[in-house]
C-alpha cells in the first residue's frame, strides 16, 4: 500500500507513530504538508502536486488536518478522493465534525443524547435564548474551537449575557450548553477505528477548571467503556461518516452524552493511558479499506484523472 499522511509537521507524535506503524507493515508512506499541495481541476481530470512534484498512484490518504486549515486541507483531501484514493475519513465528514453546531444537529436528529444546546444570532434575543437553556452554570463554546480553546463556563445569568454579547461583538460563531455537574469535570474519550472502540481513557480536569483536555492540564487514565458508552461512540462516528474518530462522552444521570467528535484525534495521550497501539489499529483499518476500495467500481472522475498520472 502506498499511503499519504496529510500533516503539517512530520515530527508530531501522532504523525510519527502512524509512519512507524505503516512501515512496520511494509507499506510505503509519505507525510505531505497540505498547504504545500496544489491542484489542477478540469473537466478532463484532476491532478495534484506537492513542492513541485506530481503525486500519483497513492492507494490511500490519511488526513491529520488541524482546525486552522480545515477548509483548504479538506479541499486537498477531496482532490485525492476524486483521483480514486481511499480515505478512512472523507472530506465531507471532516467538515461536519469540525462544525460543532452541524454535528450536534445531526447527532440529535438521529436520537443520540447530548447536552442541551442553544444558539442564536440577534442580540435582542439573548435573554429568551438563555431562558430556553435554563439557569446557569452555562458552557459557552466557539463552534470551530479545538483542544478546549474557546470554551468558557459562566455561573451567573449576567455573566452568560455578557459573554454572549462579547462574542457577538467579535462576530464569533458559538453555542451555549447546559453544564452537567454530575460529570465532575471528567469525560471519556473513546477512540473508534473501523466501527470498534479500540481504546478509551478517562480525562479529569485539573483543580479549578472544568475542561478535561490534556492540552489544558487534564490527567488521563485507562478506562473500559460500558456497552452503552461504546455503542454511543461507535454510532456517533458512523453517523458522521468517520472511520477513525475520537468521541468524547460525559457520564450523566441520563446516560452517556456526546460532547464532541474529533476527526483527527491525538494518539499520544490515549496510547500512554491505555497501553493500546492505536496507530497500528488505524493502519490495519486503512489497509483493509484499500483492499475493499480496489474491488469497488471506479468513479468517473477518478477514471478521467488517471490518464494524466504517471508513476514517478
Buried (B, 14 or more C-beta within 10 A) or exposed (E): BBBBBBBBEEEBBBBBBBBBBBEEBEBEBBBBBBEEBEBBEEEEBBBBBBEEEBBBBBBBBBBBBBBEBBEEBBBBBBBBBBBBBBBBBBBBBBBBBBBBBBBBBBBBEEEBBBBBBBBBEEEEEBEEBBEEBEEBBBBBBBBBBBBBBBBBBBEEBEBBBEBBEEBBEEEBBBBBBBBBEEBEBBBBBBBBBBEBBBBBBBBBBEEEBBBBBBEBBBBBEBBEBBEEBBEBBBBBBBBBBBBBBBBBBBBBEEEBBBBBBBBBBBBBBBBBBBEBBBBBBBBBBBBBBBEEBEEEEEEEBBEBBBEBBEEE
